[in-house]
Amino acid sequence: MALLCVGFVQDAKAQKLWRMLQHNDSLLTERYRRGNIDTMYITRPQTKWTLTGRLNVSGAKLEIEGLQDDKHFKSQMTADYKTTFSLGVNYLGVSLNMSLNPAKMMGKYKDFELNLNSYSNRWGVDFIYQDARNFKGWHQVDGEQRLELPPEVLSLKSLNVNAYYAFNYRRFSYPAAFSQSYIQRRSAGSFLLAISGQGQRTKTKAQYETLLNVTNIGIGGGYGYNWVPSRHWLLHLSALPTFTVFSRTSLTVNDERIPIHYKFPEVIITARGAVVRQFGNMFVGTSMVFNFTNIGDKDDLAVHNLKWLTRLFVGYRL
């Protein structure tokens, strides 16, 4: 009799747990399906699970030019490419991702980089942090022969944050192009409101020891378009230029502070592109996020930053 009672209690607990899981699943499904969208243009996938594998490649370039002692100088530094493989599991909009960097595991890549992206139909944000010490490049003064700069000369820490708001969010979907959590059924575009922020700290150790600190916040707008040339294809392109409304830049050379004045226009440009092809519940594609920052003036001191991330992906919905 005691064994029967224990079995009954365990069975009751299992049923209670199962009912709770079913209830949570119903809530997630309702939240996932609900949305103020025009289903003639965008829709949710009919499945609940999505498995996605990605190959991610990113890079960065820094250019500095200006005048020093009435001589024009220019430096260009490029960071080593970063390549990672990632696997993601998505259940009704809740995601879990794992990444692997083979070069870092073999000790050939020592930089650190973090890319976080969150896109919805109405708004989205990119968060990109980089701590790079493996730059290579050159320095040139007044057109003279270029001086090759070894990797240990420059170190850079940077943070880029870009956010958008889509006005035509009922018919235009960023996630359809970048996370595949929606499907764009018909071509549509939208005007976009954007805000961008950048913080950067750059150190160089060569003939002159320099420290460059940059903080910029920009506000602007742009346009994005999802083109659906046929049922199984999606092509996305968008550009978001923002103009700096807050700028704080300081340069120190051998402990001597050099004033840098804000000069209009200083811009932060975020561009995105994607191509997606669907085969039933399977999809493949590529996407790109490109960030460019222009600060200062080359007749005084100008800093140009280029940061990009490209992804190849394949996924399956079930």
Disulfide bonds with the S-S distance in Angstrom:
none
